[in-house]
């Protein structure tokens, strides 16, 4: 019985790791948010995709035009955060 339990735990752990590997981390721009329907349209590489927000994700804090880094799996938005702003270009030193 102990061996069966150990094998079961190993198999379940592998399934968890594999499912996490298929979740995609991407960057995009919010095109629209429908808080009532719980969906977000994100533009990634010029292509619009609609994602259904996971119950744990609060989409009321984002708005159209926001740049975000997000994780999605099978059309479900799992998490997001504001994308890091690009660093301003450094100016060349003036003088000698």
C-alpha angles and dihedrals in degrees: 000000000000091000091052091051092050092049091049092051091049093049092048091048091052091050090052093050093047093049091051090051091058094054108100127224109210143162123228149139124261109242097178142346126212105189093178093055092037094233138127130197111215127187114218120175091345094307123112117220128179117222127191108225117239113241090250093056119091106209095175090087096062129072139188112292096029115133111224142178109220145174119222134175124190094341095314120118104226100177143341141188135183111278115247111260117242114258113253115255114262117242120231113255115261122224135021 
